[in-house]
Amino acid sequence: MSRAGLDFAQLVRGLDLAVFDAGRGAEPLAALSLLGEPPAWLDAVCPRESWVGDGLDDALPFLANFLVDAAEFWGGDPVQGDAGRDDPGPRGRVSSGPWTEEGVDGELHTLEAFALVAQGRRILCVERLGEDHVERQRVLQRARETDLDRGRLARAERQIAAMHAELDARHRDLTYVFERLALGSAVLDAEGRVGFLSQAAAGWLGVSAEEALGQEWSALFEARTDVAAELGARRVQAGSGPRVAARLGARSLEVDVQADPRSPDGRIVFVYDRTEVQELRSALAGQARFEQLLGKSLAMRQVYELIDDLAPYTTTVLIEGETGTGKELVARALHTRSPRKDGPFVAVNCAGFTESLLSSQLFGHRRGSFTGASADHVGYFEAASGGSLFLDEIGDIPLEVQTRILRVLQEREVTRVGENEPRAIDVRVVCATHKSLAEEVEAGRFRKDLLYRIRVGRVQLPALLERREDIPLLAEAFLQQITSELGKPLRSIDADAIGLMLDYAWPGNVRELRSAIEFGVVRAKADSLRAGDLPPEVLELAPLAHMASGDADEADEERRKILAALRSAGGNRSAAAKLLGVSRATFYRRLVRFGDDPEL
């Protein structure tokens, strides 16, 4: 009989194996079909009907988990399969390794599964290992342990000999090396007197190591009494307490006080020179900051360049961007970098005004021109004369007011409400909107001629989603501002929190990011802002990689996220894994961990 004509059912007959055809589908678990007669031990392990379809999940969850790795071996992505491939498939086989299950007969059975490809078919074999295998494994394990013990003993003897040989050399070299580290240190007794001071610390503090011996440690910081008081009063356990910043001359230092493990009342002080780091941070911040704008992404650098191009001129500028992207900051930068920087900058939010009130505010009014007009009023156009007028949300201005604004821009003069005589103005107009004014023109809500008049210079601000690389920089800057305002010192933002912020979509852009940082600062209990301090909407989309396992509440939350991802993906497990930011294999294993709940 030719190889192509082999009957798998005949081939496996007489073997003490359970052999299955896994088919070619996306779900090998659901496609299992038994080949030939099952071995006699199969019914003792689990009911035969559970060996088909999803019944295997409950019968042998370990085997169900192995199928994830088997699917990758059989053809890569189980969704794609190996249909249409000229290559007959992978060579060799992949094994699960032995595992133990309690059968329906109440006995323990040791099983091992392996997956292979034969004649283009996915084959899964399950074997029951006998008592001789268990005993053989025990003997091999004892032999391995004995060999490891001998190896450990030999290595320990060699290490002890080497340590004795090197001890004297290390003792001689230790002081030499220590003194040349970029780390200052001091050892203090129970009264805070210096018993040892490294050369580096002595140089930074402006004293000699010999002169410092016996002195009160706090006296060495007389130039900074606040630092001296904190250091002098601190009694800490090892590893606790934040570092204290100190500025001595042109040098930026950080001082850390730790308990001396050799003496319960002694302390060890470490002094770190952060001058170079601070200078580098300042240089980087200077490169990333443009007036009051912050960002070093390509999109923001292009905005900075455009502002510099437009700033010297009096042409009108339209700033477009989503809410919270910083349109007013762009307008202020245009003013600050223009020849009008010494003139007034007047900002007006045009949203929410009635037509009559907005006209009065923009153009001014004469006393008695309407009810409540008890005095002459100078409008914003006149108030900004010689400087810049920023009209925010210009897309919300009523059509009648748009007509008057167009006339002001064309004639360079304004007529107050209730007057007939125009007044000359000298003002640069900068407008902003979060709407598409072209669509507003099509809808008849915005004058086309006014759009052309204000859209001479254009600045398109990117959404925060389009400049994710700026999120860590913005978050750190907001942390410094908010901690200073609230008087709550937080040193940094944890990497996990930054990761969650990078994953979030930020529909409210930079304004929402600042609010999220403020929320976290208020909630924070540690000396840094952690992932759990962030607002719930940021945590809601956190991928499973950011979640700890083991805690019951967190496990319930993880299960809820898996369910939500599966519903969003229409039940497609590979797509759900991508939504959650985990690998397909990890997602399948988590399903097994939760018992592959029918809801899943």
Buried (B, 14 or more C-beta within 10 A) or exposed (E): EEEEEEEBEEEBEEEEBBBBBBBBBBBBBBBBEBBBBBBEBBEBBBEBEBBBBBBBBEBBBBBBBBBBBBBBBBBEEBBEBBEEEEEEBBEEBBBBEBBEBEBEEEEEBBBBBBBBBBEEBBBBBBBBBEEEBEEEEEEEEEEEEEEEEEEEEEEEEEEEEEEEEEEEEEEEEEEEEEEEEEEBBBBBBEEBBBBEBBBBBBBBBEBEBEEBEEBBBBBBBEEBEEBBEBBBEBEEEEEEBEBBBBEBEEBBBBBBBBBBEEBEEBBBBBBBBBBEEBEEEEEEBEEBBBBEBBBBBEBBBEBBEBBEEBBEBBEBBBBBBBEBBBBBBBBBBBBBBBEBEEBBBBBBEBBEBEEBEBBBBBBBBBEEBEEEBEEBBEBBBBBBBEBBBBBBBBBBBBEEBBEBBBBBBEEEEBBBBBBEEBBEBEBBBBBBBBBEBEEBBEEEBBBEEBBEBBBBBEBEBBBBEBBBEBBBBBBBBBBEBBBEEEEEEBEEBBEBBBBBBEBBEBEBBBBBBBBBBBBBBEEBEEEBBBBBBBBEBBBEBBBBEBBEEEEEEEBEBBBEBBBBBBEEBEEBBBBBBBBBBBEBBBBBBBBBBBEBEEEB
